[in-house]
Amino acid sequence: MRYRETSYQSKTELINSFNASIQNFQEKICKKYKIRFDHIEEWGSEVKRIFANRVQFLYRHKPHLFTNKRSVLNRKEIKEYINSLHKNFILCSIDKAANNYVIVCKKVYALVLVKELGIDTNTFECVGNQTYRAAYQSEEDLIAQHCS
């Protein structure tokens, strides 16, 4: 599930933005197909007129669509809840897919990282594992070893 707050535009902003997009579209079509602008000017005017009429209808019958409401994320109780989530949990991606996320308790997350890195949970000594092994050399020696 995705959540995105509704953005509100005034009737005028909406119509002006749409008209500019139609104008841009007409210019691209003319350039791409090498036709004169006056051949599609009537079409553009009609599309703009229909859109303006529909916006006007919505403005009259559903004015709440054009009213800027207070952002949900600016409400005090929401901010407090988000801060509480940040304090106790971590949001991290899972799998290799970019859109898969999980909310994990910080303690569990730390334990999984410690285990994955091969660190003894009792002594916090780096014992290593199949993926990671302890390195007892200095940084300079390690870098020199890999550069040679």
DSSP file (Angstrom, degrees, kcal/mol; ACC not computed):
  #  RESIDUE AA STRUCTURE BP1 BP2  ACC     N-H-->O    O-->H-N    N-H-->O    O-->H-N    TCO  KAPPA ALPHA  PHI   PSI    X-CA   Y-CA   Z-CA
    1    1 A M              0   0    0      0, 0.0     2,-0.4     0, 0.0     0, 0.0   0.000 360.0 360.0 360.0 135.6    0.0    0.0    0.0
    2    2 A R        -     0   0    0      2,-0.0     2,-0.5     0, 0.0     0, 0.0  -0.877 360.0-157.6-112.2 145.0    1.3    3.4   -0.9
    3    3 A Y        +     0   0    0     -2,-0.4     2,-0.4     2,-0.0     0, 0.0  -0.982  18.7 161.9-125.4 127.7    0.4    6.6    0.9
    4    4 A R        -     0   0    0     -2,-0.5     3,-0.1     3,-0.0    -2,-0.0  -0.973  37.5-120.1-142.3 126.9    0.7   10.0   -0.6
    5    5 A E        -     0   0    0     -2,-0.4     2,-0.2     1,-0.1    66,-0.0  -0.350  36.6-103.1 -66.2 145.9   -1.1   13.1    0.7
    6    6 A T        -     0   0    0      1,-0.0     2,-0.4    -2,-0.0    63,-0.2  -0.475  30.7-142.6 -68.5 133.5   -3.4   14.8   -1.7
    7    7 A S        -     0   0    0     -2,-0.2     2,-0.4    -3,-0.1    -1,-0.0  -0.844  14.1-147.5 -98.5 138.5   -2.1   18.0   -3.2
    8    8 A Y        -     0   0    0     -2,-0.4     2,-0.3    61,-0.1    58,-0.1  -0.869  15.7-177.9-109.7 135.9   -4.5   20.8   -3.7
    9    9 A Q        -     0   0    0     -2,-0.4     2,-0.0    56,-0.3    -2,-0.0  -0.947  30.6-109.5-126.3 151.0   -4.5   23.3   -6.4
   10   10 A S     >  -     0   0    0     -2,-0.3     4,-2.5     1,-0.1     5,-0.2  -0.332  34.9-107.6 -71.1 162.9   -6.8   26.2   -7.0
   11   11 A K  H  > S+     0   0    0      1,-0.2     4,-2.3     2,-0.2     5,-0.2   0.908 121.1  48.9 -56.9 -43.7   -9.1   26.0  -10.0
   12   12 A T  H  > S+     0   0    0      2,-0.2     4,-2.8     1,-0.2     5,-0.2   0.918 110.4  49.4 -65.5 -45.1   -7.1   28.6  -11.8
   13   13 A E  H  > S+     0   0    0      1,-0.2     4,-2.5     2,-0.2     5,-0.2   0.909 111.6  50.4 -60.1 -42.2   -3.8   26.9  -11.2
   14   14 A L  H  X S+     0   0    0     -4,-2.5     4,-2.3     2,-0.2    -2,-0.2   0.930 113.3  43.7 -62.6 -47.9   -5.2   23.6  -12.4
   15   15 A I  H  X S+     0   0    0     -4,-2.3     4,-2.8     2,-0.2    -2,-0.2   0.916 114.4  50.0 -66.1 -43.3   -6.6   25.0  -15.6
   16   16 A N  H  X S+     0   0    0     -4,-2.8     4,-2.2     2,-0.2    -2,-0.2   0.905 111.5  48.7 -63.1 -41.1   -3.4   27.0  -16.3
   17   17 A S  H  X S+     0   0    0     -4,-2.5     4,-2.0    -5,-0.2    -1,-0.2   0.923 113.0  47.2 -64.1 -44.7   -1.2   23.9  -15.8
   18   18 A F  H  X S+     0   0    0     -4,-2.3     4,-2.5    -5,-0.2     5,-0.2   0.928 111.4  50.8 -62.9 -45.5   -3.4   21.8  -18.0
   19   19 A N  H  X S+     0   0    0     -4,-2.8     4,-2.5     1,-0.2    -1,-0.2   0.895 109.6  50.4 -60.9 -40.6   -3.5   24.5  -20.7
   20   20 A A  H  X S+     0   0    0     -4,-2.2     4,-2.4     2,-0.2    -1,-0.2   0.887 110.5  50.3 -64.8 -38.2    0.3   24.8  -20.6
   21   21 A S  H  X S+     0   0    0     -4,-2.0     4,-2.5     2,-0.2    -2,-0.2   0.907 111.1  47.8 -66.9 -41.2    0.6   21.0  -20.9
   22   22 A I  H  X S+     0   0    0     -4,-2.5     4,-2.7     2,-0.2    -2,-0.2   0.913 111.7  50.9 -64.4 -42.3   -1.7   20.9  -23.9
   23   23 A Q  H  X S+     0   0    0     -4,-2.5     4,-2.2     2,-0.2    -2,-0.2   0.930 111.6  47.5 -59.7 -46.1    0.2   23.7  -25.6
   24   24 A N  H  X S+     0   0    0     -4,-2.4     4,-2.1     1,-0.2    -2,-0.2   0.905 111.6  50.9 -61.8 -43.1    3.5   21.9  -25.0
   25   25 A F  H  X S+     0   0    0     -4,-2.5     4,-2.5     1,-0.2    -2,-0.2   0.917 109.2  50.6 -61.3 -44.9    2.0   18.7  -26.4
   26   26 A Q  H  X S+     0   0    0     -4,-2.7     4,-2.5     1,-0.2    -1,-0.2   0.915 109.8  50.4 -60.7 -43.5    0.7   20.5  -29.5
   27   27 A E  H  X S+     0   0    0     -4,-2.2     4,-2.1     1,-0.2    -1,-0.2   0.896 111.3  48.3 -63.1 -40.2    4.2   22.0  -30.1
   28   28 A K  H  X S+     0   0    0     -4,-2.1     4,-3.0     2,-0.2    -1,-0.2   0.907 111.4  49.8 -66.5 -41.3    5.9   18.6  -29.8
   29   29 A I  H  X S+     0   0    0     -4,-2.5     4,-2.7     2,-0.2     6,-0.2   0.921 110.7  50.2 -62.9 -43.6    3.3   16.9  -32.2
   30   30 A C  H  X>S+     0   0    0     -4,-2.5     5,-1.5     1,-0.2     4,-0.7   0.915 114.8  43.4 -60.9 -42.9    3.9   19.7  -34.7
   31   31 A K  H  <5S+     0   0    0     -4,-2.1     3,-0.3     3,-0.2    -2,-0.2   0.922 115.5  47.9 -69.0 -44.3    7.6   19.3  -34.6
   32   32 A K  H  <5S+     0   0    0     -4,-3.0    -2,-0.2     1,-0.2    -1,-0.2   0.912 124.3  29.7 -65.7 -43.9    7.6   15.5  -34.6
   33   33 A Y  H  <5S-     0   0    0     -4,-2.7    -1,-0.2    -5,-0.2    -2,-0.2   0.329 104.6-123.8-101.5   6.5    5.2   15.1  -37.6
   34   34 A K  T  <5 +     0   0    0     -4,-0.7     2,-0.3    -3,-0.3    -3,-0.2   0.931  60.3 143.3  51.3  54.8    6.2   18.4  -39.3
   35   35 A I      < -     0   0    0     -5,-1.5    -1,-0.2    -6,-0.2     2,-0.2  -0.861  54.8 -99.5-119.6 158.4    2.7   19.8  -39.4
   36   36 A R    >   -     0   0    0     -2,-0.3     3,-1.4     1,-0.1     4,-0.5  -0.482  25.9-126.3 -77.7 147.7    1.6   23.4  -38.9
   37   37 A F  T >> S+     0   0    0      1,-0.3     3,-1.5     2,-0.2     4,-0.8   0.852 106.4  63.9 -62.1 -36.7    0.2   24.5  -35.5
   38   38 A D  H 3> S+     0   0    0      1,-0.3     4,-0.5     2,-0.2    -1,-0.3   0.698  91.4  67.1 -65.4 -16.7   -3.0   25.9  -37.0
   39   39 A H  H <4 S+     0   0    0     -3,-1.4    -1,-0.3     1,-0.2    -2,-0.2   0.781 115.8  25.2 -72.1 -25.8   -3.9   22.3  -38.1
   40   40 A I  H <> S+     0   0    0     -3,-1.5     4,-2.2    -4,-0.5    -2,-0.2   0.326  96.3  95.7-117.9   6.3   -4.3   21.2  -34.5
   41   41 A E  H  X S+     0   0    0     -4,-0.8     4,-2.4     1,-0.2     5,-0.2   0.906  84.7  50.8 -64.8 -41.6   -5.1   24.5  -32.8
   42   42 A E  H  X S+     0   0    0     -4,-0.5     4,-2.2     1,-0.2    -1,-0.2   0.909 109.4  51.3 -63.6 -41.5   -8.8   23.9  -33.0
   43   43 A W  H  > S+     0   0    0      1,-0.2     4,-2.4     2,-0.2    -1,-0.2   0.938 110.6  49.0 -58.5 -47.5   -8.4   20.5  -31.3
   44   44 A G  H  X S+     0   0    0     -4,-2.2     4,-2.4     1,-0.2    -2,-0.2   0.897 110.2  50.6 -60.5 -42.5   -6.3   22.0  -28.5
   45   45 A S  H  X S+     0   0    0     -4,-2.4     4,-2.2     1,-0.2    -1,-0.2   0.891 111.0  48.8 -63.1 -39.8   -8.8   24.8  -27.9
   46   46 A E  H  X S+     0   0    0     -4,-2.2     4,-2.5     2,-0.2    -2,-0.2   0.908 111.0  49.3 -68.5 -42.0  -11.7   22.2  -27.7
   47   47 A V  H  X S+     0   0    0     -4,-2.4     4,-2.4     1,-0.2    -2,-0.2   0.920 112.6  48.4 -62.3 -43.8   -9.7   20.0  -25.3
   48   48 A K  H  X S+     0   0    0     -4,-2.4     4,-2.5    -5,-0.2    -2,-0.2   0.899 111.3  50.3 -63.1 -41.0   -9.0   23.0  -23.1
   49   49 A R  H  X S+     0   0    0     -4,-2.2     4,-2.3     2,-0.2    -2,-0.2   0.927 111.1  47.9 -64.1 -45.5  -12.6   24.1  -23.2
   50   50 A I  H  X S+     0   0    0     -4,-2.5     4,-2.2     2,-0.2    -2,-0.2   0.922 113.4  48.1 -61.4 -44.6  -13.9   20.7  -22.1
   51   51 A F  H  X S+     0   0    0     -4,-2.4     4,-2.5     1,-0.2     5,-0.2   0.926 111.0  50.0 -63.1 -45.0  -11.4   20.4  -19.3
   52   52 A A  H  X S+     0   0    0     -4,-2.5     4,-2.4     1,-0.2    -1,-0.2   0.884 110.3  51.2 -61.4 -38.9  -12.2   23.9  -18.0
   53   53 A N  H  X S+     0   0    0     -4,-2.3     4,-2.3     2,-0.2    -1,-0.2   0.907 110.7  47.9 -64.7 -41.6  -15.9   23.1  -18.1
   54   54 A R  H  X S+     0   0    0     -4,-2.2     4,-2.4     2,-0.2    -2,-0.2   0.897 112.0  48.9 -67.7 -39.6  -15.3   19.9  -16.1
   55   55 A V  H  X S+     0   0    0     -4,-2.5     4,-2.6     2,-0.2    -2,-0.2   0.920 111.2  50.6 -63.8 -42.8  -13.2   21.7  -13.5
   56   56 A Q  H  X S+     0   0    0     -4,-2.4     4,-1.9     2,-0.2    -2,-0.2   0.902 109.4  51.1 -61.5 -41.7  -15.9   24.4  -13.2
   57   57 A F  H  X S+     0   0    0     -4,-2.3     4,-2.6     1,-0.2     5,-0.3   0.939 112.5  45.6 -60.3 -48.3  -18.5   21.7  -12.7
   58   58 A L  H  X S+     0   0    0     -4,-2.4     4,-3.0     1,-0.2     7,-0.2   0.883 109.6  55.6 -62.9 -38.2  -16.4   20.1   -9.9
   59   59 A Y  H  < S+     0   0    0     -4,-2.6    -1,-0.2     1,-0.2    -2,-0.2   0.885 113.5  41.1 -62.3 -38.6  -15.7   23.4   -8.4
   60   60 A R  H  < S+     0   0    0     -4,-1.9    -2,-0.2    -5,-0.2    -1,-0.2   0.898 126.6  31.2 -75.3 -41.6  -19.5   24.1   -8.1
   61   61 A H  H  < S+     0   0    0     -4,-2.6    -2,-0.2     1,-0.2    -3,-0.2   0.695 133.0  25.4 -95.9 -21.1  -20.6   20.6   -7.0
   62   62 A K    ><  +     0   0    0     -4,-3.0     3,-1.9    -5,-0.3     4,-0.2  -0.464  63.4 160.7-139.7  65.6  -17.6   19.4   -5.0
   63   63 A P  G >   +     0   0    0      0, 0.0     3,-1.9     0, 0.0     4,-0.2   0.739  66.8  75.4 -63.4 -21.8  -15.7   22.5   -3.7
   64   64 A H  G >  S+     0   0    0      1,-0.3     3,-1.1     2,-0.2     5,-0.1   0.756  83.3  68.6 -61.9 -22.0  -14.0   20.5   -1.0
   65   65 A L  G <  S+     0   0    0     -3,-1.9   -56,-0.3     1,-0.2    -1,-0.3   0.718 104.0  42.7 -67.2 -19.3  -11.7   19.1   -3.8
   66   66 A F  G <  S+     0   0    0     -3,-1.9     2,-0.6    -4,-0.2    -1,-0.2   0.300  91.0 103.5-109.5   7.5  -10.2   22.5   -4.1
   67   67 A T  S <  S-     0   0    0     -3,-1.1     2,-0.6    -4,-0.2   -58,-0.0  -0.813  71.7-129.1 -97.1 125.5   -9.8   23.3   -0.4
   68   68 A N        -     0   0    0     -2,-0.6     2,-0.2   -60,-0.1    -2,-0.1  -0.597  28.5-160.1 -74.8 116.9   -6.4   23.1    1.0
   69   69 A K        -     0   0    0     -2,-0.6     2,-0.2   -63,-0.2   -61,-0.1  -0.598  29.0 -89.6 -95.8 159.3   -6.6   20.9    4.1
   70   70 A R        -     0   0    0     -2,-0.2    -1,-0.1     1,-0.1     5,-0.1  -0.468  52.4-102.3 -66.9 134.3   -4.0   20.8    6.9
   71   71 A S    >   -     0   0    0     -2,-0.2     3,-1.1     1,-0.1     4,-0.3  -0.317  18.6-139.1 -60.5 135.0   -1.4   18.2    6.3
   72   72 A V  G >  S+     0   0    0      1,-0.3     3,-1.5     2,-0.2     6,-0.2   0.881 103.2  58.8 -60.9 -38.6   -1.8   15.0    8.2
   73   73 A L  G 3  S+     0   0    0      1,-0.3    -1,-0.3     5,-0.1    -2,-0.1   0.602  98.6  59.3 -71.7 -10.6    1.9   14.8    8.9
   74   74 A N  G <  S+     0   0    0     -3,-1.1    -1,-0.3     4,-0.1     2,-0.2   0.473  78.4 111.1 -94.2  -3.5    1.8   18.2   10.6
   75   75 A R  S <> S-     0   0    0     -3,-1.5     4,-2.3    -4,-0.3     3,-0.3  -0.517  72.4-130.0 -73.4 139.9   -0.7   17.1   13.3
   76   76 A K  H  > S+     0   0    0      1,-0.2     4,-2.4     2,-0.2     5,-0.2   0.894 105.1  49.9 -58.0 -46.4    0.9   16.9   16.8
   77   77 A E  H  > S+     0   0    0      1,-0.2     4,-1.8     2,-0.2    -1,-0.2   0.837 110.9  50.5 -66.1 -31.3   -0.3   13.4   17.6
   78   78 A I  H  > S+     0   0    0     -3,-0.3     4,-2.6    -6,-0.2    -1,-0.2   0.916 110.0  49.7 -70.6 -43.3    1.0   12.1   14.3
   79   79 A K  H  X S+     0   0    0     -4,-2.3     4,-2.4     1,-0.2    -2,-0.2   0.911 111.0  50.0 -60.5 -42.2    4.4   13.6   14.8
   80   80 A E  H  X S+     0   0    0     -4,-2.4     4,-2.1     1,-0.2    -1,-0.2   0.905 111.4  48.6 -63.0 -41.5    4.5   12.1   18.3
   81   81 A Y  H  X S+     0   0    0     -4,-1.8     4,-2.2     2,-0.2    -2,-0.2   0.908 111.0  49.6 -66.9 -41.6    3.6    8.7   17.0
   82   82 A I  H  X S+     0   0    0     -4,-2.6     4,-2.6     2,-0.2    -2,-0.2   0.909 110.4  50.9 -63.7 -41.7    6.2    8.9   14.2
   83   83 A N  H  X S+     0   0    0     -4,-2.4     4,-1.9     1,-0.2    -1,-0.2   0.895 109.1  51.2 -62.2 -39.2    8.9    9.9   16.8
   84   84 A S  H  X S+     0   0    0     -4,-2.1     4,-1.4     2,-0.2    -2,-0.2   0.894 109.7  49.9 -65.1 -39.0    7.9    6.9   19.0
   85   85 A L  H  X S+     0   0    0     -4,-2.2     4,-2.7     1,-0.2     3,-0.3   0.930 110.2  50.5 -62.0 -45.4    8.2    4.6   15.9
   86   86 A H  H  < S+     0   0    0     -4,-2.6    -2,-0.2     1,-0.2    -1,-0.2   0.852 108.4  53.7 -61.0 -34.8   11.7    6.1   15.2
   87   87 A K  H  < S+     0   0    0     -4,-1.9    -1,-0.2    -5,-0.2    -2,-0.2   0.850 123.4  23.6 -69.9 -34.2   12.8    5.6   18.8
   88   88 A N  H  < S+     0   0    0     -4,-1.4    18,-2.0    -3,-0.3     2,-0.3   0.614 118.9  44.4-110.0 -16.4   11.9    1.8   18.9
   89   89 A F  E  <  -A  105   0A   0     -4,-2.7     2,-0.4    16,-0.2    16,-0.2  -0.855  57.9-142.2-134.1 163.9   11.9    0.6   15.3
   90   90 A I  E     -A  104   0A   0     14,-2.8    14,-2.8    -2,-0.3     2,-0.6  -0.983  12.5-145.2-125.0 137.1   13.9    0.7   12.1
   91   91 A L  E     +A  103   0A   0     -2,-0.4     2,-0.3    12,-0.2    12,-0.2  -0.912  34.8 161.3 -99.9 119.0   12.5    0.8    8.6
   92   92 A C  E     -A  102   0A   0     10,-2.2    10,-2.4    -2,-0.6     2,-0.2  -0.964  39.2-106.5-140.2 157.1   14.6   -1.2    6.2
   93   93 A S  E     -A  101   0A   0     -2,-0.3     2,-0.3     8,-0.2     8,-0.3  -0.484  32.2-158.4 -79.9 151.3   14.4   -2.7    2.8
   94   94 A I        +     0   0    0      6,-2.8     6,-0.3     3,-0.3     3,-0.2  -0.877  51.7   6.5-127.0 161.5   14.2   -6.5    2.4
   95   95 A D  S    S-     0   0    0     -2,-0.3     5,-0.0     1,-0.2    -2,-0.0  -0.081  99.1 -73.5  59.9-166.5   14.9   -8.9   -0.4
   96   96 A K  S    S+     0   0    0      3,-0.0     2,-0.2    -3,-0.0    -1,-0.2   0.511 102.0 104.6-100.7  -7.7   16.5   -7.5   -3.5
   97   97 A A  S >  S-     0   0    0     -3,-0.2     3,-1.0     1,-0.1    -3,-0.3  -0.549  70.3-137.7 -75.1 139.8   13.3   -5.8   -4.7
   98   98 A A  T 3  S+     0   0    0     -2,-0.2    -1,-0.1     1,-0.2    -3,-0.0   0.756  95.5  51.8 -71.3 -25.8   13.4   -2.0   -4.2
   99   99 A N  T 3  S+     0   0    0     -6,-0.1     2,-0.7     2,-0.0    -1,-0.2   0.244  81.2 101.4-102.0  14.8    9.8   -1.6   -2.9
  100  100 A N    <   +     0   0    0     -3,-1.0    -6,-2.8    -6,-0.3     2,-0.3  -0.880  47.4 169.5-103.2 116.2    9.8   -4.3   -0.1
  101  101 A Y  E     -A   93   0A   0     -2,-0.7     2,-0.3    -8,-0.3    -8,-0.2  -0.855  15.3-165.9-123.9 157.6   10.2   -2.8    3.3
  102  102 A V  E     -A   92   0A   0    -10,-2.4   -10,-2.2    -2,-0.3     2,-0.6  -0.990  20.1-132.5-140.6 148.3    9.8   -4.1    6.9
  103  103 A I  E     -A   91   0A   0     -2,-0.3     2,-0.4   -12,-0.2   -12,-0.2  -0.916  33.7-174.2-101.3 121.2    9.5   -2.4   10.3
  104  104 A V  E     -A   90   0A   0    -14,-2.8   -14,-2.8    -2,-0.6     2,-0.1  -0.924  29.8-110.3-122.6 140.1   11.9   -4.2   12.7
  105  105 A C  E  >  -A   89   0A   0     -2,-0.4     4,-2.5   -16,-0.2   -16,-0.2  -0.431  30.7-126.3 -60.7 137.7   12.5   -3.8   16.4
  106  106 A K  H  > S+     0   0    0    -18,-2.0     4,-2.5     1,-0.2     5,-0.2   0.862 108.2  53.3 -58.9 -37.8   15.9   -2.1   17.0
  107  107 A K  H  > S+     0   0    0    -19,-0.3     4,-2.3     2,-0.2    -1,-0.2   0.935 111.1  44.9 -64.7 -46.0   17.0   -4.9   19.3
  108  108 A V  H  > S+     0   0    0      2,-0.2     4,-2.4     1,-0.2    -2,-0.2   0.911 112.6  52.4 -62.9 -42.5   16.2   -7.6   16.8
  109  109 A Y  H  X S+     0   0    0     -4,-2.5     4,-2.2     1,-0.2    -2,-0.2   0.920 110.3  47.7 -59.9 -45.6   17.9   -5.6   14.0
  110  110 A A  H  X S+     0   0    0     -4,-2.5     4,-2.6     1,-0.2    -1,-0.2   0.906 111.4  50.6 -63.9 -41.9   21.1   -5.2   16.1
  111  111 A L  H  X S+     0   0    0     -4,-2.3     4,-2.4     2,-0.2    -2,-0.2   0.901 110.2  49.4 -63.6 -41.0   21.2   -9.0   16.9
  112  112 A V  H  X S+     0   0    0     -4,-2.4     4,-2.7     2,-0.2    -1,-0.2   0.915 112.5  48.0 -64.5 -42.7   20.8  -10.0   13.3
  113  113 A L  H  X S+     0   0    0     -4,-2.2     4,-2.3     2,-0.2    -2,-0.2   0.925 111.5  49.7 -63.2 -44.4   23.6   -7.6   12.3
  114  114 A V  H  X>S+     0   0    0     -4,-2.6     5,-2.4     1,-0.2     4,-0.5   0.924 114.1  45.5 -60.5 -44.8   25.9   -8.9   15.0
  115  115 A K  H ><5S+     0   0    0     -4,-2.4     3,-1.0     1,-0.2    -2,-0.2   0.922 112.7  50.3 -64.3 -44.5   25.2  -12.5   14.0
  116  116 A E  H 3<5S+     0   0    0     -4,-2.7    -1,-0.2     1,-0.3    16,-0.2   0.834 110.2  50.1 -65.5 -32.8   25.6  -11.7   10.3
  117  117 A L  H 3<5S-     0   0    0     -4,-2.3    -1,-0.3    -5,-0.2    11,-0.2   0.527 116.3-113.9 -83.5  -5.5   29.0  -10.0   10.9
  118  118 A G  T <<5 +     0   0    0     -3,-1.0    10,-2.4    -4,-0.5     9,-1.8   0.899  61.1 153.0  77.0  41.4   30.3  -12.9   13.0
  119  119 A I  B   < -B  126   0B   0     -5,-2.4     2,-0.3     7,-0.2    -1,-0.2  -0.899  49.0-118.9-107.1 131.7   30.5  -11.1   16.3
  120  120 A D     >  -     0   0    0      5,-2.9     4,-2.2    -2,-0.5     5,-0.2  -0.535  18.1-148.0 -68.2 125.3   30.2  -13.1   19.6
  121  121 A T  T  4 S+     0   0    0     -2,-0.3    -1,-0.2     1,-0.2    -6,-0.0   0.710  93.1  48.0 -72.3 -19.4   27.1  -11.8   21.4
  122  122 A N  T  4 S+     0   0    0      3,-0.1    -1,-0.2     1,-0.1    -2,-0.0   0.907 129.4  17.2 -84.5 -46.1   28.6  -12.5   24.8
  123  123 A T  T  4 S-     0   0    0      2,-0.1    -2,-0.2     0, 0.0     3,-0.1   0.558  90.4-132.1-104.3 -10.6   32.0  -11.0   24.4
  124  124 A F     <  +     0   0    0     -4,-2.2     2,-0.4     1,-0.2    -3,-0.1   0.773  55.3 150.6  57.5  28.7   31.5   -8.8   21.3
  125  125 A E        -     0   0    0     -5,-0.2    -5,-2.9     1,-0.0     2,-1.1  -0.719  54.5-117.5 -88.4 140.1   34.6  -10.3   20.0
  126  126 A C  B     +B  119   0B   0     -2,-0.4    -7,-0.2    -7,-0.2     8,-0.1  -0.674  44.6 161.7 -80.4 103.1   34.9  -10.6   16.2
  127  127 A V        -     0   0    0     -9,-1.8     7,-0.2    -2,-1.1    -8,-0.2   0.639  37.2-143.0 -97.2 -17.8   35.1  -14.3   15.6
  128  128 A G        -     0   0    0    -10,-2.4     5,-0.3   -11,-0.2     2,-0.2  -0.087  12.9-145.8  83.1 175.4   34.1  -14.2   11.9
  129  129 A N        -     0   0    0      3,-4.4   -13,-0.0   -12,-0.1     5,-0.0  -0.809  46.5 -62.7-158.1-163.2   32.0  -16.6    9.9
  130  130 A Q  S    S+     0   0    0     -2,-0.2     3,-0.1     1,-0.2    -2,-0.0   0.834 134.0  36.0 -66.9 -30.4   31.9  -17.9    6.3
  131  131 A T  S    S+     0   0    0      1,-0.2     2,-0.4   -15,-0.2    -1,-0.2   0.887 124.7  31.4 -88.7 -43.2   31.3  -14.4    4.9
  132  132 A Y        -     0   0    0    -16,-0.2    -3,-4.4     0, 0.0     2,-0.4  -0.911  63.0-172.8-119.9 142.9   33.3  -12.2    7.2
  133  133 A R        -     0   0    0     -2,-0.4    -5,-0.2    -5,-0.3     2,-0.1  -0.971  34.0 -97.0-132.7 153.7   36.6  -13.0    9.0
  134  134 A A        -     0   0    0     -2,-0.4     2,-0.5    -7,-0.2    -7,-0.0  -0.391  31.7-154.5 -68.3 139.3   38.5  -11.0   11.5
  135  135 A A        -     0   0    0     -2,-0.1    -9,-0.0     1,-0.1    -1,-0.0  -0.974  14.7-179.1-117.0 125.3   41.4   -8.9   10.3
  136  136 A Y        +     0   0    0     -2,-0.5     2,-0.2     2,-0.1    -1,-0.1   0.275  52.7  99.5-106.8   9.4   44.1   -8.1   12.7
  137  137 A Q  S    S-     0   0    0      1,-0.1    -2,-0.1     2,-0.1     2,-0.1  -0.486  80.0 -98.9 -90.5 164.7   46.2   -6.0   10.3
  138  138 A S     >  -     0   0    0     -2,-0.2     4,-2.3     1,-0.1     5,-0.2  -0.363  34.6-108.6 -75.5 163.7   46.3   -2.2   10.2
  139  139 A E  H  > S+     0   0    0      1,-0.2     4,-2.6     2,-0.2     5,-0.2   0.914 119.8  53.1 -58.0 -44.1   44.2   -0.4    7.6
  140  140 A E  H  > S+     0   0    0      1,-0.2     4,-2.6     2,-0.2    -1,-0.2   0.906 109.2  48.3 -60.7 -42.8   47.3    0.6    5.7
  141  141 A D  H  > S+     0   0    0      2,-0.2     4,-2.4     1,-0.2    -1,-0.2   0.899 111.8  49.5 -65.6 -40.8   48.5   -3.0    5.5
  142  142 A L  H  X S+     0   0    0     -4,-2.3     4,-1.9     2,-0.2    -2,-0.2   0.925 113.2  46.2 -62.8 -44.7   45.1   -4.2    4.3
  143  143 A I  H  X S+     0   0    0     -4,-2.6     4,-1.8     1,-0.2    -2,-0.2   0.922 113.1  49.2 -64.9 -43.8   44.9   -1.6    1.6
  144  144 A A  H  X S+     0   0    0     -4,-2.6     4,-1.3    -5,-0.2    -1,-0.2   0.893 109.5  53.1 -62.3 -39.7   48.5   -2.3    0.5
  145  145 A Q  H  < S+     0   0    0     -4,-2.4    -1,-0.2     1,-0.2    -2,-0.2   0.886 112.8  43.4 -63.0 -39.9   47.7   -6.0    0.3
  146  146 A H  H  < S+     0   0    0     -4,-1.9    -1,-0.2     1,-0.2    -2,-0.2   0.752 111.4  54.5 -79.0 -23.9   44.7   -5.5   -1.9
  147  147 A C  H  <        0   0    0     -4,-1.8    -1,-0.2     1,-0.2    -2,-0.2   0.721 360.0 360.0 -80.7 -21.1   46.4   -2.9   -4.1
  148  148 A S     <        0   0    0     -4,-1.3    -1,-0.2    -5,-0.2    -2,-0.2   0.478 360.0 360.0 -85.5 360.0   49.3   -5.3   -4.9
